[in-house]
């Protein structure tokens, strides 16, 4: 008798059969994959500040407001972007994994700082790219489908002797 059968005698490792002779969809396979180490993906890292408790969904009444009270002002956001880039990248040399994690930290901090500026009813999206300087030229571009009357963005570049970085904050208005 296997240890799985000792713990749960109603589950057999070979696939239990039901009255009609077919195995159940919920049968546990006889051989389970061994538990091993895993790596965090460079594309998505867990947010350390994130609460994993599900919050109840808040439903709001319609305001029938089609225009924002306060517009998103890139002039107010650009100094914040530059401050964060220089704070995190001033003495850094290029190392791919470290730069990837720092870019994620900067993007998260940037969203928090811009939200503190109280641009009401705007979805804030931040995008940070960090790369190595190797006597080359880099061009970045973006395209967005949005309302030119209400939506806007702010973008700033930063360089030190070893790396370059660009950070863009998009503000999309929720009607």
N, C-alpha and C positions, 0 to 999 in steps of 0.2 A: 504494500500500500504506500503510495507516495505521500509526501507531506501535505500536498494540496488536498488529497482525498481525506487525510486525517482532519484537516481544518474544516473542510466542507464536504461531508460524505455524499451530499446530493449532487456534487459536481465531479464528474470523472474526467481525467485528463485526456481520454480518447474521444471525448464528445458524447455527452449523454444523448440518449435517444428518447423521443417522445413516444406516445402511444401509436402514432402512425409510422414510426420507423425512421423519421428524419431528425437530423440534429437541430438543436435550437439555435437561433440567431445569437443568443446570449451565452453560449457555451464558452468556457475559457480554454484556449488551446493548451495542449499537453506541454509544449515547450515554450516557456516565456523567454523573451529576450533578456540577456544579462544587463544589469544596470551598469552604466559606465559614465565616464566624465563627459561633459558637454562644454562647448564654447559658446560664448555670447556672440551673436551675429553682429557684424559691424554696421549692418543696415539699421537695426532697431535694438536699442538697449533699454532695459527697464528703467523707469523713472524712480529714483530713490525716494522722492518726496511724495509719490503717488499713494493715496489711500486706496487699499484694495477692498474697501467696504463699499458695497453698492449704495448709492444715495437715491432716495426717492425722487422720481421725476416730478419737476415742478411745472405746472401748467399755468400759463399766463393768459390774461384776457387780451383781446385784440385792442390795439391802440389806434389803429387806422392811420398811423403816422407813416407817410411815404418819404419824408426827408429827414435826415439826421438833425438833432439839435445842435451838435457840435461836429464840424467836419474834421476828418483826419488830416493833421497838419504835418507834412514831412519835415518841416523846419524844426519842429519840436522833437522829433524822433531821431534824426540824424546824429545829434551830439550824444545821445544815449547809446546808439549803435557803436559809434567810434570809441566811446569810453569803455564799453564792455570788450570790444576787440583788443584795444590797447592793454587793458588790465590783464586779460588772459593770455595774450600772445606776445607781449613785449620782449621777453627773454627766451622765447621758445625756439628750438631748432626743429626741423621737420623730422618727424617719426610717424609713420602712417597710422598706427593704432592709437597712439596718444593724441594725434591731431584729430582723429575721428571722434574720440570721446570728448575732447575739448570743444569741438564744433557742436556736438549735441548739448553740452552744458551751456554754451553761449546761446544757442537757439532757445533753450528752455528759459534761461534767465531773461533773454530779450522779450519773450512773450509776457513774462511776469511784469517786467518793468513797463512795457507799453500798456498793459492792462491797467496798471496803477495810474496812468495818465487820464483815465476815465473817458475814453472814446466810447460812449454808450452805443450799444447795439451794433458793434463792429466785430466781425470774426477776425482775429489776429493770427496771421500765419507767418512764421519766421523761417528763413532758409539761410544757412551758413555754410560756406565752402572754404576749406583751407587747403592750400597746395604748396609745393616746394618751388622755390625760385631757382631756375636753372638757365638763366639768360635766354628765356623764351617769352613769347607774348601770349597772353590768354585773353580770350573774349568770351563773355557770358551774355546770354540773352534770355528773355522770358516772354511768354505770350499768355495773356489772360483774357477770358471772356467776362466782361463786367460792365457795370454802369459807370460811364465816365463822369457823370455828375456827382456820384457819391463815393465811389471806391477810389482808392489811391495806394501808393506805395512809397517807401523810403529805402534808399540803398546807399551803402557806404563801403569803401575799400580801405584796407589796412595793409601795410608792408613793413617788414623788418628785414635785416640782411639775409635771412634764411627762408622765410615763408611769405606768402601773400594770403589775404583772406578777403572775402566779400560777404556781406550780410545784407539781406533784403527782408523787409517787413511789409507784408501785404495787409491791407485793411479792407475787408469786404463788408458792406452794409447789409444788415438783415432788415428787410422791410416789414 
